[in-house]
Structures are given as structure tokens and as C-alpha cells.
Amino acid sequence: MSADIDAYQDQLVAWRRHLHQHPEASFEEHETVRYIRAELEPRLPGATFENLTPTSLVVTLDTGRPGPTLGLRADIDGLAMTEDRPDLDFASPTPGRRPARSSPGSCGRHSSSARPVAPNPTRVRSARR
């Protein structure tokens, strides 16, 4: 499955950079949630998407096979900090706001990890959230 994941590296980088450029404060991540959902829904047919709160998203890929459910969690909020690398082409243009704690990276990794599973559900047991 590693080769499958490697095939999505460009998409992973694009997602990470987009999320880095558009940080939103905690409990204000409305656009971030919309972006993540818009990117994943067409790529994950058969998955269920739930907004448990206006700024959260739970995606469930159910393989229909028995086994434990695997949960992956990603922070998607930006912090009230000045961008320390404004020279980068993907730097946050939002004054006083930037992602920290690797939020864009963890969200991008989790999003990309679901992509190879969707077309190959028999390779994974049970559900993935």
C-alpha cells in the first residue's frame, strides 16, 4: 500500500499548502471544513461525511468487514502567531495568523491516507474514521 500512498504525494503537498495559506482560529474553521469536505467527497465515494459541529468533520469509510474501527484525528486550526517564513510561496497571508502544531500536515496526511483505501476496501478491515 506504500506505493499507493506515494502516488498521492503531489496532492498531499497541495492540500498542506492550501491549508497553510488559509489558517482559521479554533472554532472558526468554517472554510477549512468546507475545503476538506469538497476535496474528499468526490474522491471517497461511499464514505459518509458528518459535521458533528459547524467546525468539525467526521469521514467514515466502512469496508463492511469485521474488525476494529481505526480513528484518525487532525487539528485544523491556526494560531494567533505571525508567519515566521513570509518568503515561502505558501506562507499565510492572514496577518497575525498561521498554522502551528503541524495542523496542515496532519490534516493532509490523514486525508491522503484515505484515498488508497476507498477503491480497495477489501485491503482494510472494518471502518476507518
Disulfide bonds with the S-S distance in Angstrom:
none
